[in-house]
Amino acid sequence: MSIADAAGDQLFLVTGAAGKSGSQAIRLLRERGLPVRAVVRTLDERAARLREQGAEVIQVDLLNYREIRDATDGISAAYFNYPPGPGYVEAAANFADAASASGVHAVVELSQIGVRPDTTHIGQQHWVVERLFDRTPMITTHLRPTIFMNWLENFWIRCSANEAVIRLPVGDVRFAPIATTDSARVVVAVLLNPDAHDRHVYELFGAEELDWNQIAAKVQATLGVSVRYEPVEMSDMTAALTAGGVSPDRVHHLGKVVQDIQDGFYSGFNDLVETISGSKPMTVEEYVGANRELFDADGVLAITDARLHH
């Protein structure tokens, strides 16, 4: 029996469908011929691409309970992911109650590694949302990925055709960066067999633990340009991001994540990606090789000289 046959008449829902994680999950579901309802905040070109893949695309404000209630009607299993920031807990509460009232059988929730009740900001919010979903009648699974691989291109500084720099205030701490595609593979595997994962919390890691000097060396070998890692102070990162127009909420969130990286909360390793999804996670070399165009210019969070000296 194929995966599509096993899914039967199920209809899957993905929130944050236009983002990296949501769009990857939709792509994987549609590649299997499975029906998907994609929830987006804006009907833009990203939403149009989802529709071209065969997804049912609907515009929903996750802070509007009635809209969520309508969106979850007829859904069998859902992937809930919401960007860190204002409204996250409210959106999750709305979704949890609306999905339960609609009879949604299962939900996979994107959390993050290192969440705990005694932290601040988004880490504590993730903790509360995990507990919230666990108190519903739905089958629930929480995914806690470590740092996503796209930190590479986000903090990338392209100095010249032959030179690049990555600046971050994390020293020589090791972690195993994970590609959003690999996280999405786990999402899909759980959505297709949710009962086996009920009330489970999965910490997800990439192919191998590395520090940023080792990551820079791997990127250099893949792109064939000089790449180095330069540690900076937390205050430098905060000032540079602010100078670059990053919102105060996101600057605060990134600062908390970096502090958790420094404190080792994002370190560790396991083989859950392969065990659950059946596929080995991408290596840094594979990720960079598949996304070379992302490294042609400065990243959106690049701690450039101009921003440092703003």
C-alpha positions as a Markdown table, in Angstrom:
| # | Residue | x | y | z |
|---|---|---|---|---|
| 1 | Met | 0.0 | 0.0 | 0.0 |
| 2 | Ser | 1.4 | 3.4 | -0.9 |
| 3 | Ile | 1.6 | 6.4 | 1.4 |
| 4 | Ala | -1.2 | 8.1 | -0.5 |
| 5 | Asp | -3.4 | 5.0 | -0.2 |
| 6 | Ala | -2.7 | 4.8 | 3.5 |
| 7 | Ala | -3.8 | 8.5 | 3.9 |
| 8 | Gly | -7.2 | 7.6 | 2.4 |
| 9 | Asp | -9.6 | 10.6 | 2.4 |
| 10 | Gln | -7.6 | 12.6 | 4.9 |
| 11 | Leu | -7.1 | 16.4 | 4.4 |
| 12 | Phe | -4.0 | 18.0 | 5.9 |
| 13 | Leu | -3.7 | 21.6 | 7.0 |
| 14 | Val | -0.4 | 23.6 | 7.3 |
| 15 | Thr | -0.2 | 27.0 | 8.9 |
| 16 | Gly | 2.6 | 29.4 | 8.1 |
| 17 | Ala | 2.3 | 27.8 | 4.7 |
| 18 | Ala | 4.3 | 30.5 | 2.9 |
| 19 | Gly | 7.3 | 30.2 | 5.2 |
| 20 | Lys | 10.3 | 27.9 | 4.8 |
| 21 | Ser | 9.1 | 25.1 | 7.1 |
| 22 | Gly | 5.4 | 25.2 | 6.0 |
| 23 | Ser | 6.1 | 25.4 | 2.3 |
| 24 | Gln | 8.6 | 22.5 | 2.5 |
| 25 | Ala | 6.0 | 20.4 | 4.3 |
| 26 | Ile | 3.4 | 21.2 | 1.6 |
| 27 | Arg | 5.8 | 20.4 | -1.2 |
| 28 | Leu | 6.5 | 17.0 | 0.4 |
| 29 | Leu | 2.8 | 16.3 | 0.9 |
| 30 | Arg | 1.9 | 17.3 | -2.6 |
| 31 | Glu | 4.7 | 15.2 | -4.1 |
| 32 | Arg | 2.9 | 12.2 | -2.5 |
| 33 | Gly | -0.4 | 13.4 | -4.1 |
| 34 | Leu | -1.9 | 14.2 | -0.7 |
| 35 | Pro | -4.6 | 16.9 | -0.3 |
| 36 | Val | -3.4 | 20.0 | 1.6 |
| 37 | Arg | -5.1 | 23.2 | 2.8 |
| 38 | Ala | -2.5 | 25.9 | 3.1 |
| 39 | Val | -3.1 | 28.7 | 5.6 |
| 40 | Val | -1.4 | 32.0 | 4.6 |
| 41 | Arg | -1.6 | 35.5 | 6.0 |
| 42 | Thr | -1.2 | 37.2 | 2.6 |
| 43 | Leu | -2.2 | 36.1 | -0.9 |
| 44 | Asp | 1.1 | 37.0 | -2.5 |
| 45 | Glu | 3.4 | 35.3 | -5.0 |
| 46 | Arg | 4.4 | 32.6 | -2.4 |
| 47 | Ala | 0.7 | 31.7 | -2.0 |
| 48 | Ala | 0.4 | 31.5 | -5.8 |
| 49 | Arg | 3.3 | 29.0 | -5.9 |
| 50 | Leu | 1.5 | 26.8 | -3.3 |
| 51 | Arg | -1.6 | 26.9 | -5.4 |
| 52 | Glu | 0.4 | 25.9 | -8.5 |
| 53 | Gln | 1.6 | 22.8 | -6.5 |
| 54 | Gly | -2.1 | 21.8 | -6.0 |
| 55 | Ala | -2.7 | 23.1 | -2.5 |
| 56 | Glu | -5.9 | 24.7 | -1.4 |
| 57 | Val | -4.8 | 28.1 | -0.3 |
| 58 | Ile | -6.8 | 30.2 | 2.1 |
| 59 | Gln | -6.1 | 33.5 | 3.7 |
| 60 | Val | -6.5 | 33.3 | 7.5 |
| 61 | Asp | -5.7 | 35.6 | 10.4 |
| 62 | Leu | -4.7 | 33.2 | 13.2 |
| 63 | Leu | -5.7 | 35.8 | 15.7 |
| 64 | Asn | -9.3 | 35.6 | 14.4 |
| 65 | Tyr | -11.0 | 32.6 | 16.0 |
| 66 | Arg | -13.9 | 32.3 | 13.5 |
| 67 | Glu | -11.5 | 32.2 | 10.6 |
| 68 | Ile | -9.5 | 29.4 | 12.2 |
| 69 | Arg | -12.6 | 27.5 | 13.0 |
| 70 | Asp | -13.7 | 27.6 | 9.4 |
| 71 | Ala | -10.2 | 26.7 | 8.2 |
| 72 | Thr | -10.0 | 23.6 | 10.4 |
| 73 | Asp | -13.3 | 22.2 | 9.2 |
| 74 | Gly | -12.8 | 18.8 | 7.7 |
| 75 | Ile | -9.1 | 18.6 | 8.6 |
| 76 | Ser | -7.7 | 15.2 | 9.8 |
| 77 | Ala | -4.2 | 16.3 | 10.8 |
| 78 | Ala | -2.5 | 19.7 | 11.0 |
| 79 | Tyr | 1.0 | 21.2 | 11.1 |
| 80 | Phe | 1.0 | 24.3 | 13.3 |
| 81 | Asn | 3.9 | 26.6 | 13.0 |
| 82 | Tyr | 3.9 | 30.3 | 13.7 |
| 83 | Pro | 6.7 | 32.8 | 13.5 |
| 84 | Pro | 8.3 | 33.9 | 16.8 |
| 85 | Gly | 6.9 | 37.2 | 18.0 |
| 86 | Pro | 3.8 | 39.0 | 19.2 |
| 87 | Gly | 0.6 | 37.0 | 19.0 |
| 88 | Tyr | 2.2 | 33.6 | 19.1 |
| 89 | Val | 0.5 | 32.3 | 22.3 |
| 90 | Glu | -2.9 | 33.8 | 21.3 |
| 91 | Ala | -2.7 | 32.3 | 17.8 |
| 92 | Ala | -1.8 | 28.9 | 19.3 |
| 93 | Ala | -4.7 | 29.1 | 21.8 |
| 94 | Asn | -7.1 | 30.0 | 19.1 |
| 95 | Phe | -5.9 | 27.1 | 16.9 |
| 96 | Ala | -5.9 | 24.5 | 19.7 |
| 97 | Asp | -9.5 | 25.2 | 20.6 |
| 98 | Ala | -10.8 | 25.7 | 17.1 |
| 99 | Ala | -9.0 | 22.5 | 15.8 |
| 100 | Ser | -10.4 | 20.5 | 18.8 |
| 101 | Ala | -13.9 | 21.8 | 18.1 |
| 102 | Ser | -13.6 | 20.9 | 14.4 |
| 103 | Gly | -12.6 | 17.3 | 15.3 |
| 104 | Val | -9.0 | 17.5 | 14.1 |
| 105 | His | -7.4 | 14.2 | 15.0 |
| 106 | Ala | -3.8 | 15.2 | 15.3 |
| 107 | Val | -1.5 | 18.2 | 15.3 |
| 108 | Val | 2.3 | 18.5 | 14.9 |
| 109 | Glu | 3.6 | 21.6 | 16.5 |
| 110 | Leu | 6.9 | 23.3 | 15.7 |
| 111 | Ser | 8.7 | 24.3 | 18.9 |
| 112 | Gln | 12.4 | 24.8 | 19.4 |
| 113 | Ile | 15.2 | 23.2 | 21.3 |
| 114 | Gly | 15.9 | 24.4 | 24.8 |
| 115 | Val | 12.4 | 25.6 | 25.6 |
| 116 | Arg | 11.7 | 25.6 | 29.4 |
| 117 | Pro | 9.4 | 27.3 | 31.9 |
| 118 | Asp | 12.2 | 29.4 | 33.5 |
| 119 | Thr | 13.4 | 31.1 | 30.4 |
| 120 | Thr | 12.0 | 34.3 | 28.8 |
| 121 | His | 10.3 | 35.5 | 25.7 |
| 122 | Ile | 9.8 | 32.8 | 22.9 |
| 123 | Gly | 11.4 | 29.9 | 24.8 |
| 124 | Gln | 8.9 | 30.2 | 27.6 |
| 125 | Gln | 6.0 | 30.8 | 25.1 |
| 126 | His | 6.9 | 27.6 | 23.3 |
| 127 | Trp | 6.8 | 25.8 | 26.6 |
| 128 | Val | 3.3 | 27.1 | 27.3 |
| 129 | Val | 2.1 | 26.2 | 23.9 |
| 130 | Glu | 3.4 | 22.7 | 24.1 |
| 131 | Arg | 1.5 | 22.2 | 27.4 |
| 132 | Leu | -1.6 | 23.8 | 25.9 |
| 133 | Phe | -1.7 | 21.4 | 22.9 |
| 134 | Asp | -1.1 | 18.5 | 25.3 |
| 135 | Arg | -4.3 | 19.4 | 27.2 |
| 136 | Thr | -6.5 | 19.1 | 24.1 |
| 137 | Pro | -8.1 | 15.8 | 23.0 |
| 138 | Met | -5.9 | 15.9 | 19.8 |
| 139 | Ile | -3.0 | 13.6 | 19.2 |
| 140 | Thr | -0.1 | 16.0 | 19.7 |
| 141 | Thr | 3.6 | 15.9 | 18.7 |
| 142 | His | 6.2 | 18.6 | 19.4 |
| 143 | Leu | 9.3 | 19.1 | 17.3 |
| 144 | Arg | 12.2 | 20.9 | 18.8 |
| 145 | Pro | 14.8 | 21.5 | 16.0 |
| 146 | Thr | 18.2 | 22.9 | 16.8 |
| 147 | Ile | 19.5 | 25.9 | 14.7 |
| 148 | Phe | 18.3 | 25.8 | 11.2 |
| 149 | Met | 20.8 | 25.7 | 8.3 |
| 150 | Asn | 19.5 | 29.0 | 6.9 |
| 151 | Trp | 21.4 | 30.8 | 9.6 |
| 152 | Leu | 24.3 | 30.3 | 7.2 |
| 153 | Glu | 22.9 | 32.5 | 4.5 |
| 154 | Asn | 21.1 | 34.9 | 6.9 |
| 155 | Phe | 24.3 | 35.9 | 8.6 |
| 156 | Trp | 26.5 | 35.6 | 5.4 |
| 157 | Ile | 28.7 | 38.5 | 4.4 |
| 158 | Arg | 29.9 | 38.4 | 0.8 |
| 159 | Cys | 33.0 | 40.7 | 1.0 |
| 160 | Ser | 34.0 | 40.1 | -2.6 |
| 161 | Ala | 33.9 | 37.5 | -5.4 |
| 162 | Asn | 36.5 | 35.5 | -3.6 |
| 163 | Glu | 35.9 | 36.2 | 0.1 |
| 164 | Ala | 33.1 | 35.8 | 2.6 |
| 165 | Val | 32.7 | 36.2 | 6.4 |
| 166 | Ile | 30.2 | 34.9 | 9.0 |
| 167 | Arg | 30.0 | 36.9 | 12.2 |
| 168 | Leu | 28.2 | 35.7 | 15.3 |
| 169 | Pro | 28.7 | 35.9 | 19.0 |
| 170 | Val | 28.8 | 32.2 | 19.7 |
| 171 | Gly | 32.5 | 31.4 | 20.1 |
| 172 | Asp | 33.4 | 27.7 | 19.5 |
| 173 | Val | 30.2 | 26.1 | 20.6 |
| 174 | Arg | 29.3 | 23.0 | 18.6 |
| 175 | Phe | 25.8 | 22.2 | 17.3 |
| 176 | Ala | 24.3 | 20.1 | 14.4 |
| 177 | Pro | 22.5 | 22.5 | 12.1 |
| 178 | Ile | 19.4 | 21.1 | 10.4 |
| 179 | Ala | 17.8 | 22.0 | 7.1 |
| 180 | Thr | 14.2 | 23.0 | 7.1 |
| 181 | Thr | 13.6 | 20.2 | 4.5 |
| 182 | Asp | 14.7 | 17.6 | 7.0 |
| 183 | Ser | 12.5 | 19.0 | 9.7 |
| 184 | Ala | 9.6 | 19.0 | 7.2 |
| 185 | Arg | 10.3 | 15.4 | 6.4 |
| 186 | Val | 9.7 | 14.5 | 10.0 |
| 187 | Val | 6.6 | 16.6 | 10.0 |
| 188 | Val | 5.1 | 14.7 | 7.1 |
| 189 | Ala | 6.1 | 11.3 | 8.5 |
| 190 | Val | 4.4 | 12.1 | 11.8 |
| 191 | Leu | 1.3 | 13.6 | 10.1 |
| 192 | Leu | 0.9 | 10.3 | 8.2 |
| 193 | Asn | 1.2 | 8.2 | 11.3 |
| 194 | Pro | 0.3 | 10.5 | 14.2 |
| 195 | Asp | -0.9 | 8.0 | 16.8 |
| 196 | Ala | 2.5 | 6.4 | 17.1 |
| 197 | His | 3.9 | 9.8 | 18.2 |
| 198 | Asp | 1.3 | 11.0 | 20.6 |
| 199 | Arg | 2.6 | 13.3 | 23.4 |
| 200 | His | 6.2 | 12.8 | 22.1 |
| 201 | Val | 8.7 | 15.6 | 22.1 |
| 202 | Tyr | 11.5 | 15.2 | 19.5 |
| 203 | Glu | 14.7 | 17.1 | 19.5 |
| 204 | Leu | 15.9 | 17.3 | 15.9 |
| 205 | Phe | 19.5 | 17.6 | 14.8 |
| 206 | Gly | 21.3 | 17.7 | 11.4 |
| 207 | Ala | 24.0 | 15.5 | 10.1 |
| 208 | Glu | 26.9 | 16.3 | 12.5 |
| 209 | Glu | 28.0 | 18.6 | 15.3 |
| 210 | Leu | 30.2 | 21.4 | 14.2 |
| 211 | Asp | 31.5 | 24.8 | 15.4 |
| 212 | Trp | 31.3 | 27.8 | 13.2 |
| 213 | Asn | 35.0 | 27.5 | 12.2 |
| 214 | Gln | 34.3 | 24.0 | 10.9 |
| 215 | Ile | 31.2 | 25.2 | 9.2 |
| 216 | Ala | 33.1 | 28.0 | 7.5 |
| 217 | Ala | 35.7 | 25.5 | 6.3 |
| 218 | Lys | 33.0 | 23.3 | 4.8 |
| 219 | Val | 31.3 | 26.2 | 3.0 |
| 220 | Gln | 34.7 | 27.3 | 1.7 |
| 221 | Ala | 35.4 | 23.8 | 0.3 |
| 222 | Thr | 31.9 | 23.8 | -1.4 |
| 223 | Leu | 31.9 | 27.3 | -2.9 |
| 224 | Gly | 35.6 | 27.5 | -3.6 |
| 225 | Val | 36.0 | 31.0 | -2.0 |
| 226 | Ser | 37.7 | 32.0 | 1.2 |
| 227 | Val | 35.3 | 31.8 | 4.1 |
| 228 | Arg | 36.1 | 32.6 | 7.7 |
| 229 | Tyr | 34.2 | 32.9 | 11.0 |
| 230 | Glu | 34.7 | 36.0 | 13.1 |
| 231 | Pro | 33.2 | 36.0 | 16.6 |
| 232 | Val | 31.7 | 39.3 | 17.8 |
| 233 | Glu | 30.2 | 40.5 | 21.0 |
| 234 | Met | 26.5 | 40.2 | 21.7 |
| 235 | Ser | 26.2 | 44.0 | 21.8 |
| 236 | Asp | 27.8 | 44.2 | 18.3 |
| 237 | Met | 25.1 | 41.8 | 16.9 |
| 238 | Thr | 22.3 | 43.7 | 18.6 |
| 239 | Ala | 23.5 | 47.0 | 17.3 |
| 240 | Ala | 24.1 | 45.7 | 13.8 |
| 241 | Leu | 20.7 | 44.0 | 13.5 |
| 242 | Thr | 19.0 | 47.2 | 14.8 |
| 243 | Ala | 21.0 | 49.3 | 12.2 |
| 244 | Gly | 19.9 | 46.9 | 9.5 |
| 245 | Gly | 16.2 | 47.6 | 10.3 |
| 246 | Val | 15.4 | 44.3 | 12.1 |
| 247 | Ser | 12.4 | 44.6 | 14.4 |
| 248 | Pro | 13.1 | 45.0 | 18.1 |
| 249 | Asp | 11.1 | 41.8 | 18.8 |
| 250 | Arg | 13.2 | 39.8 | 16.4 |
| 251 | Val | 16.5 | 41.3 | 17.7 |
| 252 | His | 15.4 | 40.3 | 21.2 |
| 253 | His | 14.5 | 36.8 | 20.1 |
| 254 | Leu | 17.8 | 36.3 | 18.3 |
| 255 | Gly | 19.7 | 37.5 | 21.3 |
| 256 | Lys | 18.0 | 35.0 | 23.5 |
| 257 | Val | 18.7 | 32.2 | 21.0 |
| 258 | Val | 22.4 | 33.2 | 20.8 |
| 259 | Gln | 22.6 | 33.2 | 24.6 |
| 260 | Asp | 21.1 | 29.7 | 24.6 |
| 261 | Ile | 23.6 | 28.6 | 22.0 |
| 262 | Gln | 26.4 | 29.9 | 24.2 |
| 263 | Asp | 25.0 | 28.0 | 27.1 |
| 264 | Gly | 24.9 | 24.8 | 25.2 |
| 265 | Phe | 21.1 | 24.4 | 24.9 |
| 266 | Tyr | 21.3 | 23.9 | 21.1 |
| 267 | Ser | 24.2 | 21.3 | 21.3 |
| 268 | Gly | 23.7 | 17.6 | 21.1 |
| 269 | Phe | 23.0 | 14.9 | 18.5 |
| 270 | Asn | 20.7 | 12.1 | 17.7 |
| 271 | Asp | 19.5 | 10.1 | 14.6 |
| 272 | Leu | 15.7 | 11.0 | 15.0 |
| 273 | Val | 15.5 | 12.7 | 11.6 |
| 274 | Glu | 16.5 | 9.5 | 9.8 |
| 275 | Thr | 14.7 | 7.2 | 12.2 |
| 276 | Ile | 11.4 | 9.0 | 11.8 |
| 277 | Ser | 11.5 | 10.2 | 8.2 |
| 278 | Gly | 13.6 | 7.4 | 6.7 |
| 279 | Ser | 16.1 | 9.9 | 5.2 |
| 280 | Lys | 19.5 | 11.0 | 6.4 |
| 281 | Pro | 19.7 | 14.8 | 7.1 |
| 282 | Met | 21.5 | 17.1 | 4.7 |
| 283 | Thr | 25.2 | 17.9 | 5.4 |
| 284 | Val | 26.4 | 21.5 | 5.3 |
| 285 | Glu | 28.1 | 20.7 | 2.0 |
| 286 | Glu | 24.9 | 19.3 | 0.5 |
| 287 | Tyr | 22.9 | 22.3 | 1.7 |
| 288 | Val | 25.3 | 24.9 | 0.4 |
| 289 | Gly | 25.8 | 23.0 | -2.9 |
| 290 | Ala | 22.0 | 22.9 | -3.5 |
| 291 | Asn | 21.6 | 26.6 | -2.6 |
| 292 | Arg | 24.6 | 28.3 | -4.1 |
| 293 | Glu | 22.6 | 31.4 | -5.3 |
| 294 | Leu | 21.8 | 32.3 | -1.6 |
| 295 | Phe | 25.5 | 33.0 | -1.0 |
| 296 | Asp | 26.1 | 35.5 | -3.8 |
| 297 | Ala | 25.2 | 38.5 | -1.6 |
| 298 | Asp | 24.9 | 39.6 | 2.0 |
| 299 | Gly | 22.3 | 37.9 | 4.1 |
| 300 | Val | 19.3 | 39.6 | 5.6 |
| 301 | Leu | 20.9 | 39.5 | 9.1 |
| 302 | Ala | 24.5 | 40.0 | 8.0 |
| 303 | Ile | 26.6 | 41.8 | 10.7 |
| 304 | Thr | 28.5 | 43.8 | 8.1 |
| 305 | Asp | 31.1 | 46.5 | 8.6 |
| 306 | Ala | 28.6 | 49.2 | 7.6 |
| 307 | Arg | 26.1 | 48.0 | 10.2 |
| 308 | Leu | 28.7 | 47.6 | 12.9 |
| 309 | His | 29.9 | 51.2 | 12.4 |
| 310 | His | 26.5 | 52.7 | 11.8 |
